[in-house]
């Protein structure tokens, strides 16, 4: 009998379609075809074959940007903003799962679908905004690494910023000697820091009642609460992660059948849920420790000054109860690892964005250098002029930029995930669609409200001459209008391009016959096989 394998190429997607064959004759030696085909397996024993993308993406939720916004939220507002962390990570789980489902069901990642769906001008605008998001996400990595080098070697922060230009290239170069070991080392270092915060949390014993109140009672009071909440959301729900996750799942061997796709979506959801739950606990621990220590009545004058202007560079004092004199060294090493791990995921996201929108590929080291050189520029200027506190504020600004960027990745994802032209029968349930849109529109509404009120408030309070305010208003207000109109366009534009690929059904297997559904060993996307993912 002759094996036949169909390669369906629709809209540039390379899917390996499952083939249902009749039973092999008894005279046929199965060993002769073992290297070409294998029986499709279902069930939980296949779960570990799908592990990797969710955990790699979850490292971005423990990056220096997250740590900085967590520390600021705890020091400035105690436990009041824990509800933002909870909602942010619930929303992150939903949209990361949507991104994974989109990749599995279509065989194309989000940037490729955007490129296929939108007109040329819109496509290039979305690409530029996605690149800005990657660069904004890289700024906290640059500054966090510079802070770590400052703590370890006592070099100026601006020198540390320059050193980050080669530090990540060094880590990427080390991947050829064992990427699994490198990623395991990074993960261990990051989780050592997490363990330190958990240990400190058990030592300072934050009041459980206040923790739960902050987690389940939404409140925004005090100066800067709205800005800190937006920064928290921007650090938790990052646009480039949506492009990244939808591409990473394509490196896994997912059978192109209804059951195979459903199983893969379920496994990716479970993996993402576990990884993001761990991230949630770590973020809560950081906010709680910062809030408890900085809110204590018997705080020393030195710690009061540190809490009033807390940055990643000064936060090691929070861990002194657990680590004593070694707190700064352990904290700096873990901060360094956090920055490097997040930069690696950002580099992959940048590669997928460029490949999907422009059909352009760059070598990993070149892509990293491109992003890093752009991110270094504002970091270097701010660290020279404003010092460590200015660099810390730049992290908050970068996180806010990510929050404002979110609609331009989120809205296409929500629309594609609700479209039968993209997902066919795998479109999400009405409940998931409604919840996703409510949370998404809530974040977009908060962003627009803050953007308008903060700018108007600044115009009223600044000391510039009236002519200067008028000129600034003439420039900024049209940009705000363009932002709102762009969001409305993406929301209400009707999808027209059909990219869904009809999978084969497990009819013979479900009827209980001896027929086998066979799949080739080749993954869906040969161009994504080389991605180094942990197993």
N, C-alpha and C positions, 0 to 999 in steps of 0.2 A: 504494500500500500504506500502511496506517495503522500508525504506531508505537504500541506499547503499553508502558507502563512501570508496573511493579507496585511500590507502596510497601508493604512489610510492616512493620507496627507491632506488635511483640510485647513486652509488658512495658515499654512506653514507649520502646523502641529504634526509631530511624528508619534503616532500611537501604534502600539503593537496590538492588533485585534485578536482576541481569543477565538479559537476555532474549535467547533464541536465535531469530533470524528467518531466513526464507528469503531467497535472494539477491534483490537489487533487480533489477527488469526493466531491460533494456538501454535502454528509453525513458526511464527515470527519471533525472533529473539529480541526481547525488549532491550537488551544491552546495546544492540546496534543503533538504537535511536535515543538512548538515554542522554547523550550529550546535546541533543537537539530539543527535546521536549521533556516536560515533567508534569505530573498530575497536579492540578490546582488543589491547594489545601485551604480549608476554611477553619475558623475557630481561633481560640485564644492562643494556641501554640504558635500562631503566626504573629502575635502582637509585637514581639521583640524585633521582627524584621522591619517594623515601621518606626521604631524608637530612634530618635536622633534630631529631626527637624525642630520639634517642640522645645527640646532642652536647649538646643543651640540658640533659638530665638529668645528663650527665657533669660539667657545671660544679658540680653539688652535691657531687661527690667531690673538689673542689679548694677547698672553702669554708674560712673561718677555723677552723671546728671541726676539720676534717681537719688543717690546718696545726698547730694547737695540740697535738692528740693525737700527731701525728708527731714534733713537736719534743720533747715530754715523753718519748715512748717512746725516742727516740734518746739524749737527755741522761741519762735514768735507767737505761736497760738496754742501751745500745749497739745492736748489730744483733740482739739476742736476739728481738725481737718482729716481725721482718720476715715470719716465717711467718704471723702474724696478718693482715698487709697482703695477702699472697698469697692466703690462704684467703678473706679478706673480699671481695676483688675478684673472685675466681672465683665465689664465691657470689652476689655482686652481679650478675655477668653472667648467671648462671642465672636468678635471680629477676626481673631486669629483662626478660629475654627472655620469661619466663613471663607477666609483666604485659603486654608488648606483644602476645603471642599471644592473650591473653585478650580484649584490646580488639578486635583484628582479627577474631577468630573469632565474637565475640558481638555486636559493634556497641554494647556497653555497657562503661563503665569499672568499675573494681573497686568504688568506693563505691556505684554504682548496683546492682551485683549483690548486694552486702552488704545494701543496703536492701530488695531484692526477696526475698532468701533468709531473712533472720533475723526473729524476732519483734520487735515494736515496742520492747520494753525493751532487748533486745540491740542492736538497731539504734542506739538513742540512746546506749548505752554505747560502742559502737564509734565513733560519731561524735565523742563527747567525747574519747575516747582519741586519735583521729586529729588533732583540733584541738590537743590537748596536744603531740602529736608535732611539729606545724607550729610551735608556739610554742617548744618546746625547740630545734628546729632554727634558729629565728630569733635565739635568745639569742647564739650565737657570732657571727652576722652583726652584731648590735648592738655587741657588745664589740670585735670585729675592726675595725669602722668607727671606733669611738671611739678605739682604739689608733692607727689610721692618722692620725686628726685630731690626736691628741696628739703624734705624731712630726713631723707636717708643721707644725703651728701652735703646738705647745707649750701647748695648753690642757689643763686637768685632764681626766682620763678621764671623770669623772661629767658634765662639761659636754659632752664628746663623745657620751656616751650620749644626752643630751637632743637633741643635734643630729641624731642618727640618725632621730628622729621625722619629720624633713622631708627628709632626704637621699634616701631611696628614693623618696618621692613626687616629688621633683625628677627623678630618673632615669625614673620611669614617665611623667611629664609630657613628657619629651624624646622618648619613643617616637613621638609623633605626628609628629615631624619626621624620622623615618627610623629605624624600629626595627632594620632590618638593620644600618645603620651603627653604631648604639649597641651592639648585641650583638657586632658585629665588634670594636669598640673595647675592650669589656670583655674579650673573649676574648684579644685581642692583649696587653693589660696583664697578664692572668693568666699567659699563656704566656711573657711576658718574665721574670716572676718565676721561672717554672719553668726557663727557660734559665739564669738566674743560679744556681740551685741545681745544675743540671747542670754549669755552668762551675766552680762551687766544688767539686763532687764530683771533677771531673778534676784540680783543683788539690791537694786534700788526699789524693787517692788512697786511699780506704778499701781494706783488704786483701780481695781477691776471695774468698779462702778463707773468711774470717769472714762475708762477705756471704752466700755461698751456704749456709753452715752455719746462719746465722740464718734464712734463707728456707725451708730444707727440713727442719730439725731442730726440731720443736716443743719449747719449753722455757718454763717459768714459774718463775723463781727470783728471789730478792731481794724486798725490801719493795715492796709496791704493784704487783707484776707482773700479778697477776690483774685488779686494778682498771684498770690502764693498758690491758691487753688488751681488756677489756670496753668501755672508752671508745673504743679504736681501732675495734672492730667497730661500735659505735653510730654513730661518725662515718662509717664506710664504707658500712654497710648501713642506710639510713634508711627508716623506714616510709612517710613521705609521698611518697618517690620512687616507690613501687609504685603509689600512687593516681595520681601525675602521669603516669608513662609509659603506663599503660593508657588514659589519656584523650588524651594527645598524639597517639598513633597514629591516633585517630579523625578527626583533621583532614586525613588523607591520603586520596586517592581510591583505595580498594582495591576491585577488582571483586569482586562477591559470587558467586564461583565457586570450586570446589575448587582449581583451579590458581592463580587470582588470590590467594586467601588463603594458599596455601602459598608462593607467590613473595614475598608481603609479609612473612610470618613470617621467611623466609630473609634478606631484605634488612634487616629490622630487627635480626636477630641479628648480621649482619655489621657493620652500623653501630655497634651497641652494643659489640660486641667490640673494634672499632678504638678507639672513644672511651674505653672503660674500660681498654684496654691503655696508652694514653697517660697516663691518670690513675694507673695502677699505677706506671709508670716515675717519674712526678713524686713520688708518695708515697714510693717507695723512695729517691729522691734526697734528699728532705727528711730522712727518718729517718737515712740514711747520713751526710749532712753533719753533722747534729746529733750523732750518735754518734761520728764521727771527731774533730770539733773538740773536743767536751767530754770525750772520752776521751784526748786528747793528753797526753803527759808534761810538755811545756814550756808548759803553759797559764798565762797571766798571772793574777794574783790577781783582777783585775777580771772576766776572762772566767770564772774559776772560780765567782765569786759569781753571775754571770749564768746559768751552766749549772746551778747548784744550785737555782735557782728560775726556770727559763726560762719566758717567756710570749711571746705574739705581740708584746708591747710592747718586749721586749728582744732579740728574735732577729735583728735586723739585723746584729749583730756577726758572725754566721756567714758573711755575704757580703762581708766587708771585703777578703778576698784577691782577689776578682774585681772589686769595684766601688770599693774604696778609700773615700774620704770621702763619696762619693755613695751609699753602700750604704743608708743609712737612708732617704733620699728616694725612691729607686727602690723599695725594699721597701715603704714606706708607700703609695705610689701603687698598687702591685700589690695590696697588702692591701685597700685601699679598693675596688678593682675586684672583687676576689674576694668581698667582702661584698655588694656591690650585685648582682652576677650571681646569687649564691645566693639573695638575697632575692627577686629577680624570679621564680625558679623556685618558691620557697616560696609566693609570692603566688598563682601559678597553681594549685599543689597545693591551697591552702586554698579557692580558688574551686570546684575540682572536687569536693572533699570536701563542701563545703556544698551544692552543687547536687545531688550524687548521693544523699546521705543525707537531706536535708531538702527537696529540690526548690526550693531557695532560691538566688537569684542576687544578687550584690552587684557594684557597680562596682569596677573594679580598684583605684582609689585608696582607696576605702572599705574594701575587704577588707584591703589592705596596712596601712592605719591601724589597723584593728581588731586585727590580729595584732601589729603593732609596739608599740602602746600597752601591750598585756599583757606582751610580752617586755621592754619597757623597765623595768618596775617592779622585778623582782628584780635586773636588771643595775644599775640606779641605786642600789638599797640596798646591794648588795655592793660596788660601786665606791667609794661614799662611805665605807663602814665598813672594807673590806679593801684598798682601793687597787688598783693594777694586778695584784698577785699574787693578791688575792682574786677579781678579775674573771677572771683566767686559770684559777683553780680552778673557777669557775662554769661555764666552757666544758667542762671535764672532766665536771662533774656533769650538764650538759645532754646531753652525748654518752652518758653512762651511762643517763640517762632514755630516750633514743632506743633504746638496746639493750634495755631492759626493755619498751619499748612494741612492739618488733618483732613478737612473736608475734601481736598483734591485727590486724596487716595481713598478716603472712606466712602464718599458718595458713589464713585464708579463701582467699588466693591459691593455695596449694598444693592445697587441697581442690577449688576450682573448676577448676584446671588439670588435675586428675586425674578430673574428673567428666564423663561423657557427657551429662548433662543440661545442662551449660554449654557444652561444646566439641564435642559430637558426635564425629565421626571424627577431629577435630583434637586429641584428648587426647594428652598427652605419652607418650613411650615409657616402658616400665617402668624403664629404666636412669635416665632423667632424674628420674622420680618418686622412685625409691629414693635417689639421690644428694641430691636436694633435701630430702627428709625427714630423711636422716641429718644433713646440715649444719644444717638448721633445728632439729632436736631437740637437736643438740650445743650450739648457741648458747643455746637455751632452758634446757638443763640447766646450763650454766655460769652463766647469769644467776641461776637459782634457788639454785644452790650458793653463789654469792658473796653473794647477798642474805641468805641465812640465816646463813652463817658470819660475815659482816662485822657483821651486827646483833648476833648472840650475843657476838662478840668485843668489840664496843663496850659492851654491857651489863656484861660482866665487868670491863672496864678503866676505865670512867668513875668519876667521884667523886661521883655523885649519891647521895642517901640511898636505902636499900632500897625505901622506899615509892614513891619516884619511879620506880625501875627497874621495880617491879611494875606501876605504872599505865601506863608506856610499853609494857611487854610486853603488857598487856591490850589496848591499842589496836593495836599493830603486828602481833602474831602472827595475829590474825584477818584483817587485811588481806593478809598473806602467804598465808594459807590461801585467801582469796577469789581472789587472783592465780592460784594453782596450779589451783584448781577451774575458773576461767574458761578457762584454757589447755586443761584436759582437756575441758571442754564443747565448745569450738570444734573440738578434734581429733576427737571421737567423735560429734558430732552429724551425723546423716545429711542430706544435701542433698535437698530436696523440690521446689524450684521449677525448672521447665524453662524455660530462656531461650534455648536454642540455636535458631538459625534455619537451616533447611535451604537450602544454596546450590544454584544451578543447576550442572550439570556441563557440561564442555566436550566433550560427546559428539560434536557435529557437527565440531568442529575437529579432535578427535583421530582421527576417521574419515577425515580428509583431504578432506572435501567443501568446496565453495565457500561454505558458509554462514558467516556472520559472527556472532560474539557481540558484542553491542552494549551499551554502558553509557552512562548519562547523565553529563553533565559535573558534576552536583551531587555533592558529597562525601557520605559516609555521614551525618555529623552536622552539620546546618546551624548548630546552636548552638555548634559548636567551630571553625567556619571562621575566626572573627576572631582566633584565637590567633596572635600574631606569632612565627613560627618561621623560623630561618635556612634558606636554600636553598643 
